[in-house]
Amino acid sequence: ICLGGLYLPEYQATVGPQTVADMRDLSADIVFIGCDGLTLETGLTTPHVLVAEVGATMATRAGRVVAVADGSRIGRRGFTPIVPLDAVDVLITDATAEREELGRARELGLEIVLA
């Protein structure tokens, strides 16, 4: 399925009102959301407002939300929030992620998968 909207090649994503409207008619068991930053306080973040809107909309249409972020993104705060951390069920990251941040996330009930 290719959703309508404005295509952003640097994000390999469509965004904008048409994309969001199209997603409201869809549902998913699982959504995978990438991010440029992830902290306990701000949740998942990105520098692009329209990308954040698409991610937030899809998160509301899925049964489970999986965040995907390499270790350099953990503990980094981005410009625009996508979803708060309590909206995320699983975080997939790598072994470079700061252990203290991961431990705090686990305490909040977030499942962590090191890949």
Buried (B, 14 or more C-beta within 10 A) or exposed (E): EEBEBEBBEEBEBBBBEEBBEBBEEEEBEEBBBBBBBBBBEBBBBBEBEBBBBBBBBBBEEBEBBBBBBEBBBBBBEBEBBBBBBEBBBBBBBBEEBEEEBBEBBEEEEBEBEEE
